[in-house]
Amino acid sequence: MTEITFALPADAESILELQKRAYQSEAQLYNDWSLPPLTQSLESLRHEIATITVLKATREAVLVGSVRAALAGEICAVGRLMVEPRLQGQGIGSALLNAIEACFPTARTFELFTGSRSHGNLRLYQRHGYVETRREEVSPQLTLVFLRKQIPPAA
């Protein structure tokens, strides 16, 4: 069973190691090994854990996924959703996405982005109600797709 809890500063090293494994496939897909998730420092990640919401998913006390988000007004920016590569497709990403959204009950909009060639990510986000809002070319190899999920006002 997967357990999702808030990440602690002591989790930073494990999350960073997972992040580097999880983003290898993205680096290969875009032929870009300078992607921010691959170059992030441990100190930077520790700062994020201390200042924004970072969740971790574990199975039998082993880290298998993570996601982070921050709220600005009614807009929640979601980022770095990652799952242990060998465990992808088992619902961990969906569980993390649901959990991070639940952390922000006052958010009226959730926003995130992924690469245009990351078809699995795009399918996941679309299944969860995210709709493409724009694209931004970062390089000839990489176009970012920005997606948004609107939360209707409570009745």
C-alpha positions in Angstrom: 0.0 0.0 0.0 1.2 3.5 -0.9 1.3 6.1 2.0 1.4 9.8 1.1 2.8 12.2 3.8 4.5 15.5 4.0 8.2 15.4 3.2 10.6 16.4 6.0 14.0 18.0 5.6 15.5 14.6 6.4 13.8 13.3 3.2 15.6 15.7 0.9 18.5 13.4 -0.1 16.2 10.5 -1.0 13.8 12.8 -2.9 16.7 14.3 -4.9 18.0 10.8 -5.7 14.6 9.7 -6.9 14.2 13.0 -8.9 17.4 12.3 -10.8 16.3 8.7 -11.6 12.8 9.8 -12.6 13.9 12.6 -14.9 16.4 10.5 -16.8 13.7 9.5 -19.3 12.8 13.1 -19.8 16.4 14.1 -20.4 16.7 11.3 -23.0 13.4 12.2 -24.6 14.5 15.8 -25.1 18.3 15.1 -25.4 18.8 17.7 -22.7 20.7 16.7 -19.6 20.6 20.2 -18.1 16.9 20.0 -17.1 16.4 21.8 -13.8 15.2 18.6 -12.0 18.6 17.0 -12.9 20.7 20.0 -11.8 18.9 20.9 -8.6 21.1 21.1 -5.5 20.4 19.4 -2.3 20.4 22.8 -0.5 17.8 24.1 -3.0 15.6 21.1 -2.4 15.9 21.4 1.4 14.8 25.1 1.0 11.8 24.0 -1.0 10.8 21.4 1.7 11.0 24.2 4.3 9.0 26.8 2.3 6.5 25.0 0.1 4.3 21.9 0.3 6.3 18.8 -0.7 4.7 15.4 -0.4 6.3 12.0 -0.6 4.8 8.6 -1.4 6.3 5.5 0.3 5.7 1.8 0.1 7.0 -0.2 3.1 9.0 2.8 4.1 10.7 3.1 0.7 10.3 6.4 -1.2 8.4 5.8 -4.5 7.2 9.2 -5.5 7.0 12.9 -4.7 5.3 16.1 -5.8 5.5 19.8 -4.7 3.2 22.8 -4.9 2.8 26.3 -3.8 -0.2 28.6 -3.5 -0.3 32.2 -4.6 -3.7 33.7 -4.0 -6.2 31.2 -5.5 -3.7 29.7 -8.0 -1.7 26.6 -7.0 1.4 25.8 -9.0 2.1 22.1 -9.0 5.6 20.8 -9.9 8.0 17.9 -10.0 5.5 15.1 -9.9 7.7 12.0 -10.0 7.4 8.3 -9.6 10.1 5.6 -9.3 10.5 4.6 -12.9 10.0 0.9 -12.4 6.7 1.6 -10.6 5.1 4.0 -13.1 1.7 3.1 -14.3 0.6 1.7 -10.9 -1.5 4.8 -9.7 1.2 6.5 -7.6 1.2 9.6 -9.8 -2.6 9.9 -9.7 -2.5 9.4 -5.9 0.1 12.1 -5.5 -1.7 14.5 -7.8 -5.0 14.0 -5.8 -3.1 14.4 -2.5 -1.4 17.6 -3.5 -4.7 19.1 -4.7 -6.3 18.2 -1.4 -3.6 20.2 0.4 -5.0 23.4 -1.1 -8.8 23.5 -0.6 -8.9 27.3 -1.2 -7.3 27.0 -4.7 -9.6 27.8 -7.5 -7.0 26.9 -10.2 -4.2 24.4 -10.4 -1.4 24.9 -12.9 1.5 22.8 -14.1 3.6 22.1 -17.1 5.3 19.2 -18.9 7.2 18.7 -22.2 5.2 18.2 -25.4 6.8 14.8 -26.0 5.9 13.6 -22.5 2.7 11.8 -23.7 2.3 9.7 -20.5 2.4 12.9 -18.4 -0.1 14.7 -20.7 -2.5 11.8 -20.5 -2.3 11.7 -16.7 -3.0 15.4 -16.3 -5.8 15.3 -18.8 -7.4 12.4 -17.0 -7.4 14.5 -13.9 -9.2 17.4 -15.6 -6.2 19.5 -16.7 -6.6 21.4 -20.0 -3.8 22.8 -22.1 -3.7 26.6 -22.0 -0.5 27.4 -23.9 2.8 26.1 -25.3 6.2 27.7 -25.0 9.2 26.7 -27.0 12.3 26.5 -24.8 14.6 25.1 -27.4 14.3 23.3 -30.8 14.1 20.0 -28.8 11.8 21.2 -26.0 8.4 22.8 -26.0 6.6 23.2 -22.7 2.9 22.5 -22.5 1.1 24.5 -19.7 -2.1 23.0 -18.3 -4.7 24.3 -15.9 -7.5 22.8 -13.9 -10.3 25.1 -12.8 -12.2 24.3 -9.6 -15.8 25.4 -9.7 -17.0 27.5 -6.7 -18.6 25.5 -3.9 -22.4 25.5 -4.3 
